Amino acid sequence: MAVKAILVDFFGTLVKSDEGRIKDICRQVCETSPLFIAPGDVAAYWWERLDHYARTCHGENFRPQRELELRAISDMVEHFESRLAPRDLTQSMLERWRKPEGWHDGRLFMSRIPIAICVVCNADRADIEAAAEYTQIDIPRIVCSEDARAYKPRHEIFQYALKVMGARPAETLHISDSIHYDLRPAAELGIHTAWVNRRGRMLDDFTPDIVCEELGMLRRMIR
């Protein structure tokens, strides 16, 4: 493939996801709920609510990521009858977003790619800029959900990024660790895809163009 532009996910791909904090919150919900539930039940419901808002809050109905997270967490706490305060839980998530732990190869990858590159992420601009500064990752271009007024996995945010890059789908590569939110919708638009599979997960019914275990491997392939 002839790649002239690269799009790359941020959370989960260049930096580590907030999985640890999510597990802590799910455990706390179980401990403060009168229901017989497991952390996996809480995580699944939380994910379903957040995914719902990501798909439906767009255009004139767009709302910032902070508000979506508060809505999803409020739904979760109410559904499981927990005594936890949704705003406190949301604030702890926001603090994690702004100070993520970077992957060992994220900063090096961004500094040595010889092709025009843009980060595409579900985040409020202030939070993604704070995270980039904290991790010292040099990001030449950012397209966030606030810019496109849409969230992944909707197509609008990828279309907005293509416009920013001045690139056609067929000459663009999108890199991510997430098939659901990133690679599948990108491929639906004709964008080439590269899956960073750090944990040896199994593919379902989607096959990326490239599969690699780390960004260093992908960087060598691109060069």
Sequence and secondary structure as in RCSB ss.txt:
>XXXX:A:sequence
MAVKAILVDFFGTLVKSDEGRIKDICRQVCETSPLFIAPGDVAAYWWERLDHYARTCHGENFRPQRELELRAISD
MVEHFESRLAPRDLTQSMLERWRKPEGWHDGRLFMSRIPIAICVVCNADRADIEAAAEYTQIDIPRIVCSEDARA
YKPRHEIFQYALKVMGARPAETLHISDSIHYDLRPAAELGIHTAWVNRRGRMLDDFTPDIVCEELGMLRRMIR
>XXXX:A:secstr
    EEEE  BTTTB  SHHHHHHHHHHHHHT SS   HHHHHHHHHHHHHHHHHH  GGG   HHHHHHHHHHH
HHHHTT  S HHHHHHHHHHHHHS  B TTHHHHHHS  SEEEEEESS HHHHHHHHHHHT   S EEEHHHHT 
 TTSHHHHHHHHHHHT  GGGEEEEES IIIIIHHHHHTT EEEEE TT     S   SEEESSHHHHHHHH 
